[in-house]
Amino acid sequence: MSKFSSQITMLFIVVALVCVFVPVFSVEEAEAKSLWNTCLVKINPKCALDIIGVVFENGTISDPCCNDLVKEGKVCHDTLIKYIADKPMLIAHETQYLKKSADLWNHCVSISKSA
């Protein structure tokens, strides 16, 4: 139950970050927001939470979620993670998050190739 509560908390944080920072987007950020909306609706909510949990916490991801992530593509994955990692409260650790994001992507690609 604790993991589920943690995932719900992370989802609310992500939604709050999106809502708080939408008014200050530049044109480039508006494009990222558009891609965010496009990618986020294509990945099921549990997988989206798992992806966020792996990169921004110490979560795990299932093989089916890895397959979904790879289907959506690297641009989608990178944009979503960068979009979250660029927030002022997270930017101090952006390098760490981007490395974890790259590691997750490589892991998911290897999972999807073996399927």
C-alpha positions as CSV (number, residue, x, y, z in Angstrom):
1,M,0.0,0.0,0.0
2,S,2.9,2.3,0.7
3,K,4.2,2.0,-2.9
4,F,0.7,2.9,-4.2
5,S,0.5,5.9,-1.9
6,S,4.0,7.0,-3.1
7,Q,2.9,6.7,-6.7
8,I,-0.3,8.7,-6.1
9,T,1.8,11.4,-4.3
10,M,4.2,11.6,-7.2
11,L,1.4,11.9,-9.7
12,F,-0.1,14.8,-7.7
13,I,3.3,16.4,-7.6
14,V,3.7,16.1,-11.4
15,V,0.2,17.5,-12.0
16,A,0.9,20.3,-9.6
17,L,4.2,21.2,-11.3
18,V,2.5,21.2,-14.7
19,C,-0.3,23.5,-13.4
20,V,2.0,25.9,-11.6
21,F,4.4,26.4,-14.4
22,V,2.1,26.4,-17.4
23,P,1.7,30.3,-17.3
24,V,5.4,30.9,-17.5
25,F,6.2,28.7,-20.6
26,S,8.2,30.1,-23.4
27,V,7.4,29.0,-27.0
28,E,9.9,26.1,-26.7
29,E,8.3,25.1,-23.4
30,A,4.9,25.2,-25.0
31,E,6.1,22.8,-27.6
32,A,7.4,20.5,-24.8
33,K,4.0,20.8,-23.0
34,S,2.3,19.8,-26.2
35,L,4.6,16.7,-26.6
36,W,4.1,16.0,-22.9
37,N,0.3,15.9,-23.4
38,T,0.7,13.7,-26.5
39,C,3.0,11.2,-24.8
40,L,1.3,11.2,-21.4
41,V,-2.0,10.1,-22.9
42,K,-0.5,7.3,-24.8
43,I,1.2,5.6,-21.8
44,N,-1.1,4.1,-19.3
45,P,-1.1,6.0,-15.9
46,K,0.5,3.2,-14.0
47,C,3.3,3.0,-16.4
48,A,3.8,6.7,-16.4
49,L,4.0,6.6,-12.6
50,D,6.5,3.7,-12.8
51,I,8.7,5.7,-15.2
52,I,8.6,8.7,-13.0
53,G,9.3,6.5,-10.0
54,V,12.3,5.0,-11.6
55,V,13.8,8.3,-12.6
56,F,12.9,10.5,-9.7
57,E,12.8,7.9,-6.9
58,N,14.0,4.3,-6.6
59,G,11.1,2.6,-8.3
60,T,10.9,-0.3,-10.6
61,I,9.3,-0.8,-14.0
62,S,7.6,-3.9,-15.4
63,D,8.5,-5.4,-18.8
64,P,5.1,-4.4,-20.3
65,C,5.7,-0.8,-19.3
66,C,9.2,-0.9,-20.8
67,N,7.6,-2.2,-24.1
68,D,5.1,0.7,-24.0
69,L,7.8,3.2,-23.3
70,V,9.9,2.0,-26.2
71,K,6.9,2.0,-28.5
72,E,6.3,5.7,-27.7
73,G,9.9,6.5,-28.6
74,K,13.0,8.1,-27.1
75,V,12.0,11.7,-28.0
76,C,8.8,11.2,-26.0
77,H,10.7,9.7,-23.0
78,D,13.4,12.3,-23.1
79,T,11.0,15.2,-23.4
80,L,8.8,14.0,-20.5
81,I,11.8,13.5,-18.1
82,K,13.5,16.8,-19.1
83,Y,10.2,18.6,-18.7
84,I,10.0,17.4,-15.1
85,A,13.7,17.6,-14.3
86,D,13.9,21.3,-15.4
87,K,11.6,22.5,-12.6
88,P,13.3,24.7,-10.0
89,M,12.9,22.3,-7.1
90,L,14.5,19.5,-9.1
91,I,17.1,21.3,-11.3
92,A,19.9,20.9,-8.8
93,H,19.8,17.1,-9.5
94,E,19.0,17.3,-13.2
95,T,22.2,15.5,-14.2
96,Q,21.4,12.6,-11.9
97,Y,17.8,12.4,-13.2
98,L,18.9,12.5,-16.9
99,K,21.4,9.7,-16.2
100,K,18.7,7.6,-14.6
101,S,16.5,8.4,-17.5
102,A,19.1,7.2,-20.0
103,D,19.7,4.0,-17.9
104,L,16.0,3.4,-17.9
105,W,15.7,3.9,-21.7
106,N,18.6,1.5,-22.3
107,H,17.1,-1.1,-19.9
108,C,13.7,-0.9,-21.7
109,V,15.3,-1.2,-25.1
110,S,17.1,-4.3,-24.1
111,I,13.8,-5.7,-22.6
112,S,11.9,-4.9,-25.7
113,K,14.5,-6.5,-28.0
114,S,14.4,-9.7,-26.0
115,A,10.6,-9.9,-26.2
